[in-house]
Amino acid sequence: MMAFRYLRARKAEGFVSIIATFSFLGIMLGVATLIIVMSVMNGFRAELVGRILGLNGHLNIYTVGAPYAGYYDAANKIRTLKGVKNVLPMIESQALLNAQGTAKGVMVRGLYTQDILARKVLAESLLAGSFESLDAHKVAIGIDMANKMNLHVGSKLTLTAPKGKPGPFGTIPRQRQYEIGAVFDVGMFEYNANFIFMGMDDARKIFSVPQNAVTFLEVHLADADLTDNMKDQIEILLNGDAGVYDWRNANKSFLNALAVERNVMFLILTLIIIVAAFNIISSMIMLVQDKAHDIAIMRTMGAGRNSILKIFVLVGAAIGIVGTICGALLGIGFALNIESIRQVLESMTGTELFAAEIYFLSQLPAEVEWHEVIGVVSMSLFLSILATLYPAWKAARMDPVEALRYV
């Protein structure tokens, strides 16, 4: 009763009430911001990894310095391993694209039509045309490449391979013209703007890959957590005939950058909660000084030090608990609706808040992980209660005779 009475400040205690209000707002905003940022970082990583693994395998089997000849037997052996979902042969190479009077470097991937359709991320991203037509000298391009170069289904483009063919006057560039048979949007700017997919036979011809060879084998696993175990098994199975590298090695710098950024953001935003906890300390110390007369009277009437301690712990803890709960609700609600909020803010301000060219994704992702929310809430509650201990202890140790002497 006494604790909640002190929370309802009178006019004479207005300054103390203002500090307590700012402490409450600091805790609320700190918790909300931390939950929102961590959710966005989780969503950003999950979305990117999901799309990377949807367009690339968990493991790649390759030979150094030459195409992987005799891959067929190795692919059949790998398919027999438990945990392997699919093994896809692929030809991949850089090329120079010329279309509509402009040129740019692109990454070209050659696959069998059934393998393209087997990739869920790619198969569901079709905007126009058909992937089934890629065997007939047609290619698939991303929506960003199509928009930038003013291309559409039926347009013509020319690809120049980096490896030419020898001629009487030196090396002759190997060029072929293709028709655009499909336009896709996988939601990642890098693939939408820089990747071209074509049929396996067309890729063998333009890049001079023998009929019995591919650039590498792409291994898709049932679960990404099996990567280390399956990598060891495949290396033993191949017995040194080919190398194996996994998706984490291929994207190591990118994943490390995400992890470092996530940890640093957590530490920085935790400081907001710590600062708010210091505000609780300052407001509680001022409240104790302001209530010295009340404390002295309660002590002379028989209140023990533990009772005084409990009163002021409850006052400070109430600020922290209510602030934490409100912050958690605000942060979770914001994170679950962040894409809608982004669109509203962009329409109101007329600015682009989330450029696909910078962040690789076309939508702002957020993924609330409840164990992290519980961790943030627990940390905030712990810091809030910890911040009340010193002011409450000081109030409990106050000498009633000294407090009443100066009244």
N, C-alpha and C positions, 0 to 999 in steps of 0.2 A: 504493500500500500504506500509506504513512504517513498519507495523508489519511483513508482509511477506518478506520485505527487510531485516529485522533483523534476520529472520530465515535462510537466505542464507548467512552464515558467510563467511568472507574473511580469508585469511591465517593468518592475525594478530589476528583474533578472533577464532583461531582453538581450543583453550582450552575450551572456552565457548560452541563451537559447539559440542565438544566431550561430555561434561556434558549433554547438551540437548539431544544428541543421546542416552546416557545411560538412561536418564529419559524416553525417548520414549520407549526404549526396556523394561525398568522396568514396565511401565504401560501395554504394550502389553503382556508380559509374565505373569504378575500378573492376568490380566483379563482372558487370555487363560487358565492358570492353574486352576483358580477358577472355570471356566465353566466346564472344563474337569473333575475335581475332583467331583464337585457337580453332574454332569451327571452320572458319574460312581457310586456314592453313591446312587443316585435315581434308576439307573438301577439294582444295586445289591439288593436293598431293594424290588423293584417291582418284580424282578425275583424270589427271595426267597419266598416272600409272595405269589406270584402266584402259585409257585410249592407246597408250604406248604398247601395252600387252595385247590389245585388240588388233593392232596393226603390225605387231612384231611378235616373234616367238619368245618363250622363256629362255630357250637355249638355241644357239646357232652352231652348226657343224661346218667347218671350212678347211681348205688346204691353203697353205701359204704360197703365193707367187703364181698360182695357176688355178683354172677352174677345177671343181671337185668332180673328177671322172670316176665312173663306177659307183655313183652314189646310191643306185637303186638297191643293191644288196644291203648297204648300211642302213638305209631307210627302213627296210623290212625288218631288220634285226631290232632297231630301236623301237619300232611299233609294238614289239612283243613285250616290252618292259611294262610292268605295272606302274600306273601313274602317268603314262604318256597318252595324251589325248589325240594328237595328230602330228604327223611329220610331213612338211610341205617343201618340195624343191622350189628354188627361186633363183632368178638371175637379177642381179642388181648392179647398176653402173650409173655414173654421171654422164650427162649429155648436154649439148647446147640446143636450146629450143629457139626456132625462128618462126614467128607468126605475126601477121598484121604489121610488118615493118619493124618489129622489135625483137630483141634477142635476150635470153637469160639462161643461166645455168639451172638445170633441174636434175632430180634424182629419178631414174627410171627403174621400175620393177616389173619383171616379167614373171607371170604365174599362169597356171592352167585355170581355165574358167571355173571349174568346180572348186578350186582352192580359193578363188576370189569370193565366190558365193558362200564358202564355208566360214569366212571371216564375218562374224556377226556385226562388228562395228562398221565394216566397209559395206556389207550387203544392205544394211539398214540406212545407209547414208545417201543412197541414190536419189538425186534430184531430177535428173532428166536422162533420157536414153536407156540403154540396157547394157549390163555387164556381159551378157551372153554374146554380144556382137564383137567382143575384143579380139576374137581369133581371125577376123577378116580385115586385117590391116587397120584396125581402129584402136583408139586408146581412150582411157578415162583420165580426166583432169579434175582438180579441185575447184570449188566455187570461187575462191579468191583469185586463182590464176585466170579463170574464165572472165571474171569481172575486170581485172587489171589489164588484160590483153584483148578484151572485147571478143571473146570466143564463145561459141555455143555448139550444141550438137549439130554435126554436119560441117563445121568449119574445118579448114585444112591447116596443118602445121608440119614443120620439117624438123627432124631430129638429126643432129650430127654427133656421131660416136667419137670418143676420144682416141680410139685406136683405128687408124686408117688402113688402107690396103696399098701395098707397094705398086708403083707404076713406072713407066719409062722416064718420067720427069720427077721422080721422088714419091713421097707418100701422098696418096689421094684420100681426102676425107671421105669417110663412109656416111652418106646421107640417105635418108629415106623420108618420104612424105606419108603422113597418116591422116585419117579423118577422125574427128572427135566423136566417139560413140556413146560416151556417158559423162555426166558431170556429178560429182559427189560433194558432200559436206560432212566431214567426220568431226567437226567441232574443234579442231586444232588448226591454228593458222599455219603452222609450219608444214603440215601435210596438204592443207588446202591450197597453199600457194606454191609449193615446190616439188610435189610428187606427181609422177605420171605412172599409171598402170597400163600394161599391155599384155597380150597373149604370149605364152612361152615361145612359140615358134618364131614370132616376129622379133622377140628379144634375142634369140639365138642368132638370127640373121644379121641384125644390125650391130651386135657386139661381138660377132665372130666366136661364139661359144659352140664347141662340138656337140653333136646330137646326144652323146652319152654323158654330158657334163652339165653342171649348174654352178652358180657362184657359191651357194651354200645351202644347207638344209636347215629349215626352221622347225624347231621342236616346240609344240604347245603342250603344256602340262595341265593336269586336272586341277592343280592347286599351286599357286606361286610359292607356297611354303616348302614345296618339295624340290625347289631348285638345286640346293646344295647336294642333296642325296642323289638326285637323278644325274647331276653333272658328274659325280664320281662314278656312278654305274656306267654311264655312256663312255667315259674316258677309258674305263677298263674294257668295255665291249669293243671299242675301236682299236685298242692296242697300239696307239701312236700313229695310226694311218691318217688321222685328221685331228685338228684342234677343236676345242669346245670353249665357248665363252657365253656367259649368261647376260640377261637383260640389265642386271645391276652394273656389270662391268661396262656395258655399252653406254649407260647413262649415269656413270659414277659421279662425275662432277656435278651434274644436275641434281641428283638425289642428295648429295652432300650439301649443296647450296641450300636446298629446301630444309634439310634437317638443322643446319646452322641458323638459318633465318627463323625457323620456328622456335628454337631454344632461346635465341636472343630476344625475340618478341615476348616470349613468356617472362623472361627476367625483367625486361624493361617495364612491362605492364604490371608485373607484381609490385613494382615500386609505387604505383598509384595506390594500391591497397595499403602498403606500408606507410605512405604519407598520410592517408586517411586515418590509420591507426594512431599516428602521432597527434593528429587533430583531436582524436578522442582523449588522448592523455592530457593535452592542454585544456580542453573543455572540462574534463573531470577535475583537474587541479583547481581551475577557477571556480568550479561548483563547490568543491570542498572548502575553499577559502570563503566563499559567499555564505555557506551554510555552517560556518564554525559555531555561531551562536546556537543553532538548532542542534548540532552535534553535542555541544556542552550540556544543553538542557536534557537531551535524551540520556546522556551518560549519568547525569545527577539523578535522573528518575529511575535508574537501574538498568538501562540498556547496556549489554556487554559489548566488548570490542568486536566479537564475531558478528553480532547483529549489525553494527555500523559497517563492518567490512562487507556484509552481504548486501546492504542497501546500495552502496556505491558500485559494487560489482554488477548488480542488477541494472543500475542506471546506464552504465557504459555498455554492458552486454546487450541491453535492449536496442541501443543505437546500432550496434554492430550486427545483431541478428536480423532486425527489420531491414537494415540497409542491404545485407547479404541476400535475403530472400527476394527483395524487390529487384536487386541487381541481377540475380539468377533468372527471374521471370522475364525481365527486360531483355537480357542477353539471349536466352533461348528463343523467345518470340522473334527477336530481330534476326537471329541466325536462320531460323526456319523459313523466314519470308524475305531473305536478303535480296533475292533476284527481283522480286516485285518492288521492293523499296528502291533498289537501284534504278529501275525503269521509271518510277515516279519522280525520283530526284533528277534524272536526266531530262525528263520532259519538262520539269519545272525550271531547271537552270539552263537548258539548251546546250549542255556540254556533255562530252563523252567521258564517263567516269571509269570505264573498263574497256580499254582498247584491246581488241583481239590480237593485233600485231605485236603488242608488248607482252601480254599475259598468256598467249598461245591458245586460250579458250574463248569461245564465243559467248559464254554465260558465266556469271559469277557464282562459283559453287560454294556450298557450305555443308559440312557434315558434323552434326553434334554427336560427340562421343561421351556417353553418360558417365563413364568412369572419370573422365577429365573434369566434367561439371561437378561431380562429387568432390574431386580433389580441390578444385578452386573454391567451392563453398566451404569445405573443411578448413582450408588454409585461412580464408577470410574470417571464419568464426574463431579460429584459434588466435589469430592476431588481434581480433577485436576484444576477446576476453583477456588476453595477455596485457593489452593496453590499459585495462581497468585496474590491474592488480596494484600498481604503485600508488595511484591516487587513493584507492580504497584503503590500502595499508596505512597511508598517511593520515586518512580520516580516522581510522581505528586507533591510531597511536596518539591522537590529539589529546592534550591534557585539558580537561574541562575547566579547571581553575584558571589556567592561562587564557583560555578562550573567553571566559566570562569577565576577566579583569579588564579587557579593552572594549567591552561593549558600552 
